[in-house]
């Protein structure tokens, strides 16, 4: 995971855009919390730098 974050950083992408979490199919509430938290984190980062450079 750290290697992938380093690759993203060298490409000019915030490593915070990558996240790995584990939960089982029986943990619906946990999945919802993880997804909501990650969505909020990505919203705070704003648009992808790759998207901006391709415009």
VOKOL-727106 format. One record per residue (C-alpha): residue in three letters; x, y, z. Coordinates in nm, 3 decimals, decimal comma. Each point is the difference from the previous one (the first is absolute). Example, Ala and Ser with C-alpha at 12.3 -4.5 7.8 and 13.67 -1.06 7.14 Angstrom:
<nodes>
NODE residuo       u       v       w
NODE     ALA   1,230  -0,450   0,780
NODE     SER   0,137   0,344  -0,066
</nodes>
This chain:
<nodes>
NODE residuo       u       v       w
NODE     UNK   0,000   0,000   0,000
NODE     UNK   0,282   0,240   0,082
NODE     UNK   0,161  -0,076  -0,336
NODE     UNK  -0,322   0,092  -0,181
NODE     UNK  -0,027   0,322   0,199
NODE     UNK   0,358   0,087  -0,103
NODE     UNK  -0,088  -0,067  -0,365
NODE     UNK  -0,303   0,228   0,025
NODE     UNK   0,205   0,272   0,166
NODE     UNK   0,265  -0,016  -0,274
NODE     UNK  -0,280   0,034  -0,259
NODE     UNK  -0,127   0,316   0,171
NODE     UNK  -0,304  -0,164   0,161
NODE     UNK  -0,071   0,030   0,370
NODE     UNK   0,065  -0,337   0,169
NODE     UNK  -0,309   0,064   0,213
NODE     UNK  -0,206  -0,094  -0,307
NODE     UNK   0,094  -0,364   0,063
NODE     UNK  -0,140  -0,191   0,293
NODE     UNK  -0,042  -0,366   0,088
NODE     UNK  -0,246  -0,125   0,259
NODE     UNK  -0,126  -0,346   0,084
NODE     UNK  -0,349  -0,096   0,102
NODE     UNK  -0,220  -0,303  -0,052
NODE     UNK  -0,333  -0,010  -0,178
NODE     UNK  -0,161  -0,022   0,344
NODE     UNK   0,138   0,343   0,095
NODE     UNK  -0,232   0,226  -0,197
NODE     UNK   0,014   0,282   0,254
NODE     UNK   0,381  -0,009   0,004
NODE     UNK   0,009   0,008  -0,382
NODE     UNK  -0,232   0,300  -0,005
NODE     UNK   0,218   0,186   0,252
NODE     UNK   0,318  -0,077  -0,196
NODE     UNK  -0,155   0,108  -0,331
NODE     UNK  -0,146   0,319   0,146
NODE     UNK   0,327   0,093   0,171
NODE     UNK   0,204  -0,063  -0,315
NODE     UNK  -0,248   0,196  -0,212
NODE     UNK   0,032   0,299   0,234
NODE     UNK   0,380  -0,029  -0,011
NODE     UNK   0,000   0,002  -0,381
NODE     UNK  -0,241   0,296  -0,013
NODE     UNK   0,239   0,200   0,221
NODE     UNK   0,288  -0,077  -0,239
NODE     UNK  -0,198   0,137  -0,291
NODE     UNK   0,020  -0,103  -0,365
NODE     UNK   0,271  -0,238  -0,110
NODE     UNK   0,315   0,177  -0,120
NODE     UNK  -0,006  -0,233  -0,301
NODE     UNK  -0,346   0,121  -0,096
NODE     UNK   0,113   0,363   0,017
NODE     UNK   0,309  -0,062  -0,215
NODE     UNK  -0,198  -0,178  -0,272
NODE     UNK  -0,240   0,295  -0,046
</nodes>
